Amino acid sequence: MSEDWYARPVLAVRDAPEALAFYTAKLGFKQDWTYEEEGRLRIVQVSRPKCERILSDQWPEDAGRGLIFVSLDAEFFTPAMRDLADRGARLEHGVWGYELVVVKDRDGNRLWFPLPDGVQWSDVVPGSRPAD
């Protein structure tokens, strides 16, 4: 028996198929498993390496309240953010004690990516600067 915990956040979304499409197309996740009720997709798990999310439309009134903090090493950060932008994800500037890249899913759940030491906003989004 392992003492390691295996945990995944569950994000409330309004429409599971639409959420699945966003996470796979815009964020590059893959579909791991699904659960259907009466032939309708209700729950889906998506993942990237070491990053799993369960998306459920069973509580649509709670949609958009999730927040996920994602740390990436400096050498991978800018290429990862450019990949998200190339996929059509909107990158927003944020501050939470330090600078962040904020990506919102279709329901408003937020993914926060803190800028690693040595990475500037202009590195992430060339030719831009954070909004004041």
ZISUL-V65850 format. One line per field, one symbol per residue. ss: DSSP state (A for helix, B for strand, O for the rest). phi: phi as a letter, one per 30 degrees, with the letter a starting at -180 (. if undefined). burial: + if it has 16 or more other C-alpha atoms within 10 Angstrom, else -. A space follows every 50 residues. Layout:
ss->???
phi->???
burial->???
This chain:
ss->OOOOOOOOBBBBOOOAAAAAAAAAAOOOOBBBBBBBBOOBBBBBBBBBOO BBBBBBOOOAAAOOOOBBBOOOOAAAAAAAAAAAAAOOOOOBBBBOOOBB BBBBOOOOOBBBBBOOOOOOAAAAOOOOOOOO
phi->.ccddcbbdccdbdbedddeddddddcidcdcabbcbhicdbbbcbabeh acbccbcdbedceicdbbcbcbdedcddeddddddddjddccdbbbiadb ccbcddcjdccccdddeiccedddbeibbddd
burial->----------+++++++-++++++-++++++--+------+++++++--- -++++++-----++-+----------++--++-++---+-+-++----++ +++++++-++++++++----+-+++-------
